[in-house]
Amino acid sequence: MATELDFSPPEIPEPTFMENVLRYGLFFGAIFQLICVLAIILPVSKSHKTILEMMLESGWDIEELLCLGGFRL
């Protein structure tokens, strides 16, 4: 009446390629949504000045700025 009990783990098949794509796609989608929510919640700078405007106010010349960008007059 003594029967052997099978305590081995059940056979679990390896995930397919599409299951992996779905798993990691959902994971990265969740991270992207968290970043979007944080971008809405966290305050941002209220400055509307561009870098170009700030450089011109500090005394840079237009020709110098164009030369830095690789343009020649």
SELOFI-180123 format. One line per field, with one value per residue: residue number from 1; x, y, z of N, C-alpha, C in turn. Coordinates in pm, whole numbers. Example, Ala and Ser with C-alpha at 12.3 -4.5 7.8 and 13.67 -1.06 7.14 Angstrom:
<kebas>
nr: (1, 2)
n.x: (1319, 1285)
n.y: (-569, -225)
n.z: (780, 708)
ca.x: (1230, 1367)
ca.y: (-450, -106)
ca.z: (780, 714)
c.x: (1320, 1290)
c.y: (-330, 3)
c.z: (780, 787)
</kebas>
This chain:
<kebas>
nr: (1, 2, 3, 4, 5, 6, 7, 8, 9, 10, 11, 12, 13, 14, 15, 16, 17, 18, 19, 20, 21, 22, 23, 24, 25, 26, 27, 28, 29, 30, 31, 32, 33, 34, 35, 36, 37, 38, 39, 40, 41, 42, 43, 44, 45, 46, 47, 48, 49, 50, 51, 52, 53, 54, 55, 56, 57, 58, 59, 60, 61, 62, 63, 64, 65, 66, 67, 68, 69, 70, 71, 72, 73)
n.x: (81, 213, 276, 471, 518, 508, 708, 832, 898, 646, 636, 727, 681, 923, 913, 772, 897, 721, 582, 786, 838, 594, 594, 825, 762, 530, 647, 833, 650, 505, 704, 745, 494, 502, 710, 590, 375, 517, 638, 424, 349, 578, 726, 829, 1080, 1001, 1106, 1115, 1305, 1530, 1836, 1987, 1887, 1971, 2249, 2289, 2208, 2410, 2622, 2731, 2825, 2647, 2783, 2986, 2832, 2725, 2957, 3031, 2836, 2916, 2869, 2950, 2984)
n.y: (-117, 110, 378, 559, 907, 1175, 1438, 1614, 1917, 2073, 2043, 2321, 2505, 2671, 3028, 3168, 3353, 3565, 3588, 3682, 3927, 4055, 4061, 4221, 4448, 4542, 4596, 4806, 4990, 5050, 5177, 5401, 5526, 5594, 5782, 5980, 6056, 6155, 6373, 6540, 6591, 6693, 7014, 7247, 7460, 7805, 7974, 8128, 8203, 8151, 7971, 8104, 8369, 8432, 8421, 8628, 8847, 8847, 8950, 8828, 8811, 8806, 8699, 8552, 8354, 8223, 8122, 7939, 7750, 7644, 7784, 8010, 8352)
n.z: (0, 8, -176, -407, -384, -610, -595, -764, -943, -1150, -1507, -1679, -1963, -2174, -2220, -2517, -2804, -2866, -2626, -2461, -2588, -2539, -2257, -2192, -2338, -2208, -1962, -2023, -2120, -1889, -1739, -1903, -1877, -1605, -1608, -1765, -1599, -1379, -1505, -1538, -1275, -1137, -1092, -1347, -1494, -1527, -1709, -2020, -2191, -2455, -2514, -2701, -2682, -2421, -2455, -2636, -2481, -2292, -2426, -2653, -2994, -3307, -3527, -3401, -3278, -3500, -3614, -3416, -3456, -3692, -3923, -4179, -4257)
ca.x: (0, 303, 299, 565, 460, 595, 723, 913, 825, 576, 704, 684, 747, 995, 829, 802, 950, 614, 554, 893, 814, 480, 634, 914, 690, 446, 737, 882, 534, 475, 807, 717, 379, 547, 787, 494, 302, 610, 660, 308, 343, 693, 728, 937, 1124, 907, 1182, 1083, 1416, 1610, 1980, 2035, 1854, 2058, 2384, 2290, 2201, 2537, 2722, 2782, 2797, 2578, 2883, 3052, 2739, 2716, 3083, 3026, 2749, 2976, 2827, 3040, 2916)
ca.y: (0, 224, 429, 672, 1036, 1251, 1575, 1691, 2035, 2049, 2086, 2453, 2529, 2797, 3128, 3187, 3484, 3664, 3609, 3769, 4062, 4111, 4089, 4337, 4564, 4592, 4651, 4938, 5077, 5096, 5275, 5522, 5592, 5656, 5902, 6081, 6106, 6238, 6497, 6625, 6627, 6773, 7147, 7275, 7598, 7895, 8059, 8108, 8251, 8047, 7983, 8208, 8499, 8456, 8449, 8762, 8944, 8850, 9020, 8753, 8869, 8713, 8630, 8451, 8243, 8149, 8048, 7825, 7650, 7592, 7865, 8122, 8461)
ca.z: (0, 5, -312, -411, -421, -702, -549, -858, -991, -1277, -1629, -1724, -2092, -2191, -2287, -2659, -2839, -2855, -2483, -2411, -2642, -2466, -2118, -2184, -2390, -2099, -1860, -2066, -2129, -1754, -1703, -1980, -1816, -1480, -1643, -1810, -1482, -1303, -1579, -1513, -1134, -1095, -1154, -1442, -1496, -1593, -1799, -2160, -2272, -2519, -2492, -2792, -2625, -2305, -2503, -2696, -2371, -2219, -2504, -2767, -3126, -3396, -3610, -3317, -3257, -3625, -3630, -3325, -3517, -3814, -4036, -4212, -4330)
c.x: (87, 328, 394, 493, 559, 597, 809, 831, 757, 658, 645, 756, 818, 905, 872, 853, 843, 574, 660, 874, 701, 520, 720, 849, 600, 531, 785, 767, 497, 576, 781, 598, 418, 626, 693, 416, 392, 637, 543, 310, 456, 694, 848, 971, 1025, 977, 1149, 1194, 1491, 1757, 2037, 2006, 1944, 2200, 2393, 2284, 2332, 2650, 2782, 2742, 2733, 2679, 2956, 2962, 2727, 2841, 3087, 2940, 2803, 2936, 2926, 2960, 2999)
c.y: (125, 264, 547, 798, 1112, 1397, 1659, 1811, 2006, 2102, 2218, 2481, 2664, 2898, 3145, 3328, 3592, 3689, 3698, 3912, 4129, 4148, 4214, 4463, 4625, 4655, 4791, 5037, 5133, 5200, 5407, 5598, 5659, 5783, 6013, 6140, 6195, 6371, 6593, 6677, 6723, 6908, 7163, 7423, 7683, 7990, 8026, 8160, 8133, 8070, 8094, 8347, 8531, 8487, 8588, 8869, 8955, 8907, 8942, 8823, 8762, 8633, 8523, 8330, 8159, 8067, 7927, 7714, 7594, 7670, 7978, 8227, 8505)
c.z: (0, -140, -305, -457, -507, -658, -643, -909, -1125, -1395, -1676, -1856, -2094, -2259, -2433, -2682, -2822, -2710, -2420, -2460, -2565, -2324, -2109, -2241, -2284, -1989, -1899, -2083, -1992, -1707, -1775, -1919, -1684, -1506, -1687, -1692, -1398, -1372, -1558, -1369, -1095, -1165, -1248, -1436, -1575, -1690, -1943, -2251, -2331, -2487, -2579, -2736, -2506, -2349, -2564, -2587, -2297, -2304, -2620, -2895, -3214, -3478, -3530, -3299, -3383, -3650, -3538, -3382, -3646, -3939, -4056, -4290, -4448)
</kebas>
